[in-house]
Amino acid sequence: MALNKDAILEHVKLQVKTSPNRSYPFNFLHINEFFPNEVYKNLMEHYPHDLINKLKINKDISAVNLALSNHLEKFDEKDKQFWCFILKEVYPDIVNFLLNFLKKQVVEQINKLDELNIFKDSKRPQFSQNKLTNSTCNIAFYNRSENFAIEPHFHRLNEIINVLHYIPENNDNADLGTQLYPVKKEFVTEVEDLLYPGVDTKLLGETIEIPYTPNSALIWVNTSSTIHGRRPLPKSFERKYIFSFQLINEDSLNMAAFEKKIDGPLKIRTNKTRLFYKYIPRLTSLFD
C-alpha cells in the first residue's frame, strides 16, 4: 500500500483521543492498534530479520541490545526507505502530537524541574506554536534478546515523554510485557545522577503488567514516580519495539544546579541498577 503520513497521524490521533487515561500506578496511556493495521503489516514485511542474523554472526551488534536505528544504512533499499519514513518522518509528528495532547502533565513536570533552577535563562522548555522549545525528539528501533531484563527504574528526568510501541509478530509472548510499579508513601527519590536510576523494591507496591502485544503502545509523561521494569526474557525470545522520547536539550540545562543536593524530608532511598549510559549527563536530586 502507498504510505500516507497524514493518514497514519489521523489514525494515531483517534486512537489516543478515544483511549482512557489510566492513573494506576501512575498516569499512562495504553493503546491497541496504534498504527493502522495495513501499515503494521508493512512493518512486519519490512522487518530486517536477515540483517539482524548477519549482524549477530559478524558481532557487529550485541544480541542483548540491538539498536537497529543505528544500522539503517545497512538495510536493503526498500527496507531503508520504509524505516526512514516511519522513524524520521512519521514518529516526530506523533511525539509532538502526544506532547500537546498531554500538555497539562508536560507543563506540570517542567514546572517541577524549573523549581530546581535547572534551566538556563531563556532556555526553559515551553510550548510555542504547538512545539516544545529547547527539546529534541529521539527515536530508536530495538531488537533485544538473550535474557535481557531491566530492574525497576525511572528514566532520566531530562526525558519529557516516553513512548514504547511494541512490534511483535503475534500474541505468543503477551505475558512478557512491561511492569509498572506504584510507590509507597515513604518513597522519595533523591538521586545523585540520572543513569536510569534503580529503586529499592521494598518501597514499591503491587505491580501491574502491560502486555507485549502487536501494534500496542505504552505512553507516559516521565517523572521520578513513573517506575517500570521487565522480567528476564527466555533465550528464544526477541523483544521488538520502537522507543521514542522528547529530550531537553543539553545546552538548556544549568549543570551547576546539579552539583548540590536538595534538602528533603527523607534520605536517599534508591539503589543503582547495572545499566550505565556514559553519554547521559550527570544530574542530581530531582524528585517528583
N, C-alpha and C positions, 0 to 999 in steps of 0.2 A: 504494500500500500504506500501511497505517497504520504510522507510525513508532513504534518502541518503544525507548526509550533503554537499558533493561536488556538487550534482545536484542542491540543493537549492541555494548554493552560486553562481553557474554559472547563474542561473535564475536571482537572485538579481543583479548581476553584469551587465547583459544585460539590465535589466530594468533601472538601474541607468545610464548606459552609453548612452542609447537612449532617456533619458528624458531631456527636456530643463532645463537649469539652469535659473530660474526666478529671476529677480532683483528688483521687486517692491512688497512690500515696502523695502525689503532687500533681500539679496541673499538666495535662498532656493530651494530645490527640492521637487516636489510633484509627487509621483509615484503611479500609479494604478497597481494592480496585483503585489504587492511587493513580495509575495511568490507565488510559483506555485499553481495553482488552487486546485490540489489534496491535497497538503499539507495544504492549507487553510481549505479545507473540514475536514481534520483531526483536525485542531484547533477547529472547531465548534463541532465535535463529542466528543472531549475530554474536552470541556469546563465544569467546575465543578459546574453546576447550583445547584445541590442538596447540595453540601458542602457550597456554598455561603448562601443558605437559612438557613442551620443549624448554621453556624457561626453567622448570624444575630440574629437568635432566641436566641442563647446562649449568645449573646452580647460579643462574643469573638473578634468581629471587629466592626468598625463603619460603618453604612450604607453609610456615606458620603465618607469615604476613606478606601476602601478595597484593601490593597496590597496583592494580592493572592500569590505573590512570597515569602511572609513571612510565608505561611502556606502550603508549598509543602509537608511537612511530613504528612499532614492530607488528602492528595489526595488518592484515591484508587490506587492500584499499577500500573495499566495500564496508568492512567492519570498522575501519578507522573513520570513514565518513559518517557512519551511523553513530558511533560513540562520541565523536567530536560534537555532533549535532546535539545529542542528549546532554552531555556533560558541560559543554561550553555555551550552548545557545538556550536550551530549554531550562536547565536547572537553575541558573542565576535568576531567571524571572520567577521561577517557583519560589525560591527562597525569599525574594523581595516581596512577593505577594504574601507569604506567611508572616514576614516581619510586620507588614501592615495589618494583616488580619489579627495578629496577636499584639498589636501596638500597645495596648494598655499594659500588658505584662512586660513588654520590652522596655517601655519608659520607666516603669517601676523599678526594674532591675538596674537600669542605667543610673537612676537617681540614687539607688543604694550605693553603687560604686562611686558616684560623684561625692557622696558624703565623706568618702575616704581621701578626697583630693587626689585621685589617681590620674586625672586628665590634665593635660597641658592647657594653658589658657587658650581659649577659642578652638580647642580640639575635641571638646566633648561631643560624642556622637549624638545626633539629633535628626529628626525627620525633616526633610526639606524636599518638597515636590515628590512625596511618596518614596523617597530614597533615604536610607540611613547613612548619614555622612560619617566620614572618618572611620570607615569599616569596609571590609572586603569579603566577598563570598568565596568560599573554598569548597571544592567538590573532589571527592576521592571515590574510586571504584575498587572494591576489595573482593578477594577470594582467599579465605582463611581456612586452615585445616590443622591436622596433627595435634589434637588435644589442646588447642588454644583456648584459654579461659581468661576471664577478667574478673578480678575481685571487686566487691562493691566500691564504687568511686563516684566522684562527680568530675565534670570536665573543667578545664581551665576557665576561669571566670572572665577572661577576655574573649571567650566564645559567647555570643549573644543568644543564638538559637541553634538547635541541633535537629537534624532530620535524618532518620535511618529508613531507607527504602529497601525492604527485603526483596531479593530477586531469585528465589529458588525455582526449580522446575515444577515442583509439586508439593503436596502437604505431608509428605512422608516423615519429615522431621519437625513438624509443627511444635513439638514439645521442647525443642532446643532454642527457645526464643530468648528474650531479654527480661531479666528480673528487675523489678522496680521496688525500692525499699523505702518505707516510712522511717522517720527518725523519732526517737523518744524525746520526752520533754527536756531531759538534761543534755541533749545533743547541741553543741555549739561548735561550729567549725572555725578554728583559727589555725591556719596552716602557714608554714614557712615558705612554701612555694606552690606552684600550680602544676606540678608534674603529674597530672591525673591522680590527685590525692586519694589514697585508700582510707577507709574509715574503720574504726573499731566496731565489729559486727555486734558487740554487746549493746551498742547504742542504737541498734536498728530494730524495727518491728517486723511484723509478718509481711513477707514479700508477696507480690503478685507477678505473674508472668505474662508477657505479651508474646503471643505465638509467632513463630517463624513461618509465615505463610506467603505464598506467591503474591507479589504486587501489593503488599501491605506496607504501611508507613507508620512510624512512631516519631512524634514531633513534640518538642518541649522547648520553652524558654529556659536557658541554662542559669541555675543558681547553685549555691552550695548545698541545697537540700534536694536537688534532682539526682538522687543517688541510684545507681543502677549497676548491673553486672551480668555475668553469664557463666554458666557451668562449663566444665571441660567438654570438648567435642569428642565424639567417637572417632577412632582413627580413620574410618572410611568416610567421614562426613566432611563436606566443604560448606562453609558459610559464605554466601554471596550477597553483597549488598552495596548500595550507593550511600555514602555518608557525606552530607553537606552541612556547612555551618557558616555563620556570619562572624567574622573575627575583627575585633577592634584593631585598627592599625597600630603597629608598634610605635610609630612616631607621634601617636596621640597620647601616649602614656607617660606620665611623670614618674619615672622609675625611682626617683629619690623618695617618693612617698612610700615605697615598698620596703625601705630599709628599717622602718620602725614597726613595732607590733602595736596593735590596737588593744587598749585595756578593755577587758570584758569581765562578765560575772563568773566565767569558768575558765579553767586552764585548757591548754591544747588537748583535744580528745581525739586525735587522729593518728593513724599509723600509715606509713607509706606503702604503696604496692611495689611490685618489682618492675613496673613499667616506667621507663625513663626515656624522655624525648629531649635530646640535647638542644634542639632549636627553640624550645619553649622558654620565654623569658621568665626569670625568677621574680615572683611576686609574693607578697606576704600578707597574712592576716586579713583575708577577705571573708566575711561571714554573712549569712543570709538573715 
